[in-house]
Amino acid sequence: MSANPFSLNSVLKTPENPDGVPIEVFDGFRQAVLANRSQFFKDLAISYFGADRPGANISEGLLNSCWNQDMLTGFPAAYFAIKAFSETDMSEDLKTIDVPTLILHGDVDQIVPIGNAYRSSKLIPNATLKVYPGAPHAMITTSKNQVNEDLLAFIRK
């Protein structure tokens, strides 16, 4: 599996988003789910935790736990979620959020490009973006103490 351009906002290459990811990448994800959903999720866990990055210290147990949870996803949900996360543009929805919002993002996230966090933070009124250096998508696990401290600090404000 290549670098994963999963997104909260649409990342699909379109005339409005010329720097986006070609539909063929997402078609490849769909084919991988059809051919061997188990292997797709195993590969996804590696990217999710950044376990393929130099110096990463992610246990096999953690990767297996992630894979086990992913495998609980039914086939239709695993397949159709690819369209939802790759092609759904939530920009207008983000503009309607009217409560203080904390956006946390790792700067080595291989699942959601960091540009999406920057764009989201500009679209959500009263949003705060905090970037975690060296953190993967799974920063809620790999940086859990810092995430908890930042969440508590945000809530207390």
C-alpha positions in Angstrom: 0.0 0.0 0.0 1.4 3.4 -0.9 1.3 6.5 1.3 -2.3 6.9 2.4 -4.1 10.0 1.5 -7.2 9.4 3.7 -9.0 12.5 4.6 -11.7 14.2 6.6 -12.2 16.6 3.7 -12.2 15.4 0.1 -8.7 14.7 -1.1 -9.8 13.4 -4.5 -8.2 15.1 -7.5 -10.9 17.2 -9.2 -10.9 20.4 -11.2 -11.5 22.3 -7.9 -8.7 20.3 -6.2 -6.0 19.8 -8.8 -3.4 18.7 -6.2 -5.7 15.9 -4.9 -5.1 12.2 -5.2 -6.2 10.5 -8.4 -9.2 8.3 -8.2 -7.0 5.3 -9.3 -5.4 5.3 -5.8 -8.8 4.9 -4.1 -9.8 2.3 -6.8 -6.6 0.5 -5.7 -7.8 0.6 -2.1 -11.2 -0.9 -3.1 -9.5 -3.6 -5.1 -7.3 -4.4 -2.1 -10.3 -4.7 0.1 -12.0 -7.0 -2.4 -8.9 -9.1 -2.9 -7.7 -9.5 0.7 -9.4 -7.2 3.2 -7.2 -8.8 6.0 -4.0 -7.8 4.3 -5.3 -4.3 3.5 -6.0 -3.8 7.2 -2.6 -5.2 8.2 -0.9 -2.7 5.9 -3.1 0.1 7.1 -2.1 -0.6 10.7 1.5 -0.1 9.8 0.8 3.3 8.2 -1.6 4.3 11.0 1.1 3.9 13.6 3.9 5.0 11.3 5.6 1.7 12.1 7.4 1.9 8.8 9.2 5.1 9.7 12.9 5.0 10.8 13.2 4.7 14.5 9.6 3.8 15.1 9.1 1.6 18.1 5.6 0.1 17.6 5.0 -3.3 19.1 3.6 -6.2 17.2 0.9 -6.5 19.8 -0.3 -2.9 19.1 -0.3 -3.6 15.4 -2.2 -6.8 16.0 -4.7 -5.1 18.2 -5.4 -2.4 15.6 -5.8 -5.1 12.9 -8.2 -7.1 15.2 -10.3 -4.0 15.6 -10.2 -3.2 11.9 -11.3 -6.7 11.1 -14.5 -6.2 13.1 -15.5 -3.8 10.3 -17.9 -5.6 8.1 -17.0 -5.9 4.4 -19.6 -3.5 3.1 -18.5 -0.8 5.5 -14.8 -1.3 4.8 -15.5 -1.1 1.0 -17.9 1.8 1.0 -16.0 3.9 3.5 -13.3 4.4 0.9 -15.7 6.5 -1.1 -16.9 8.4 1.9 -13.5 9.4 3.2 -11.9 10.1 -0.2 -14.7 11.8 -2.1 -16.9 13.6 0.5 -16.1 17.3 0.8 -17.1 18.4 4.3 -15.9 22.0 3.8 -19.3 23.5 4.1 -20.1 21.4 7.2 -16.9 22.5 8.9 -17.9 26.1 8.4 -21.1 25.5 10.5 -19.3 24.3 13.7 -20.0 27.0 16.3 -18.2 25.8 19.3 -14.5 26.1 20.2 -12.7 23.2 18.4 -9.3 21.6 19.0 -7.7 20.0 16.0 -4.8 17.7 16.8 -2.6 16.4 14.0 0.8 14.6 13.8 3.2 16.0 11.3 4.2 12.5 10.0 0.6 11.3 9.6 0.5 8.9 6.6 -3.3 8.6 6.7 -4.6 12.2 6.6 -2.3 14.8 5.0 -1.4 17.6 7.3 -2.7 20.1 4.8 -6.2 18.9 5.6 -5.8 19.9 9.2 -4.6 23.3 8.2 -7.5 23.8 5.8 -10.0 22.5 8.5 -8.6 24.9 11.0 -9.2 27.8 8.7 -12.8 26.7 7.9 -13.9 26.1 11.5 -14.5 29.4 13.3 -12.7 29.5 16.6 -10.6 26.4 15.8 -7.2 25.8 17.4 -4.7 23.6 15.6 -2.0 21.8 17.5 0.6 19.9 15.5 2.6 17.1 17.1 6.1 16.8 15.8 6.9 13.2 14.8 3.5 11.9 15.6 1.6 9.5 13.3 -2.1 9.2 12.7 -2.3 7.0 15.8 -1.0 9.8 18.1 -3.9 9.2 20.5 -1.9 6.0 21.3 1.7 7.0 20.6 1.4 10.4 22.3 -1.5 9.6 24.7 -0.1 11.6 27.6 0.4 14.7 25.6 -3.0 14.3 23.9 -4.7 14.0 27.3 -2.8 17.1 28.7 -3.8 19.1 25.7 -7.4 18.0 25.8 -7.7 18.9 29.5 -6.0 22.3 28.9 -8.4 23.0 26.1 -11.5 22.0 28.1 -10.4 24.2 31.0 -10.1 27.3 28.8 
